[in-house]
Amino acid sequence: MARILDSIGSFKLKDFIRYDVRGVKIFEHKRLVTRQNVKQRLEQWLKPVPSADLDQLERIYVLPKSDLEALGSYKPVLFCINLAWDNPSPRWSPMSWMNNFIIESTLYHEIGHHVHRHTFGQDPEQEADAENYADRIMAYSSSHFLFRVARVLKRALMRNPVRRGKIGSATERHE
């Protein structure tokens, strides 16, 4: 809890651009390195999220990746999300698409923690809940070709027992 309070204390309103998206207060750090309109992205990405899932979500802080230890985090007591923005690429660059995919799926993952009212920590069951939520929303988001490819690859890897480490090598299975 002390770490969270220190983190909050380090935020100064003058360092942020503030606006609302779908009733959620957004605090976009002025030091973001981006060639894109973050507000437009967040408006687009929050569209497929059911309104009930955003209830009581107080704030989303959009921060430079260097300010966070992870790509995102959810603060359950404060009902806020910290989201790392790491996309310096031009809008039409393939790297930009990949970076946006990662940022968007992280946002949905953190909203998943909020929806399920998860507590602090890295509990595997809570992480699975949040990841399932993110997958569900990504499937309905802005027709993400990358998501569809990633989902097919993920399913293929999950079906292949050798890759999952459940069964020994192909040679061992045939002996």
HUVENZI-V426412 format. One record per backbone hydrogen bond with DSSP energy under -1.0 kcal/mol. CO is the residue of the C=O (numbers start at 0). NH is the residue of the N-H. If there is no record, write none. Layout:
CO | NH
CO | NH
This chain:
0 | 4
1 | 5
2 | 6
3 | 7
4 | 8
5 | 9
7 | 10
11 | 14
12 | 15
14 | 29
16 | 27
18 | 25
20 | 23
23 | 20
24 | 59
25 | 18
26 | 61
27 | 16
28 | 31
36 | 40
37 | 41
38 | 42
39 | 43
40 | 44
41 | 45
49 | 52
50 | 53
53 | 56
57 | 24
58 | 80
59 | 26
60 | 82
61 | 28
62 | 84
63 | 66
64 | 67
70 | 83
72 | 81
74 | 78
74 | 79
78 | 57
78 | 58
79 | 74
80 | 60
81 | 72
82 | 62
89 | 92
92 | 96
93 | 97
94 | 98
95 | 99
96 | 100
97 | 101
98 | 102
99 | 103
100 | 104
101 | 105
102 | 106
103 | 107
104 | 108
105 | 109
106 | 110
107 | 111
108 | 112
109 | 113
110 | 114
111 | 115
112 | 117
113 | 116
122 | 126
123 | 127
124 | 128
125 | 129
126 | 130
127 | 131
128 | 132
129 | 133
130 | 134
131 | 135
132 | 136
133 | 137
134 | 138
136 | 139
140 | 142
143 | 147
144 | 148
145 | 149
146 | 150
147 | 151
148 | 152
149 | 153
150 | 154
151 | 155
152 | 156
153 | 157
154 | 158
155 | 159
159 | 163
160 | 165
160 | 166
168 | 172
169 | 173
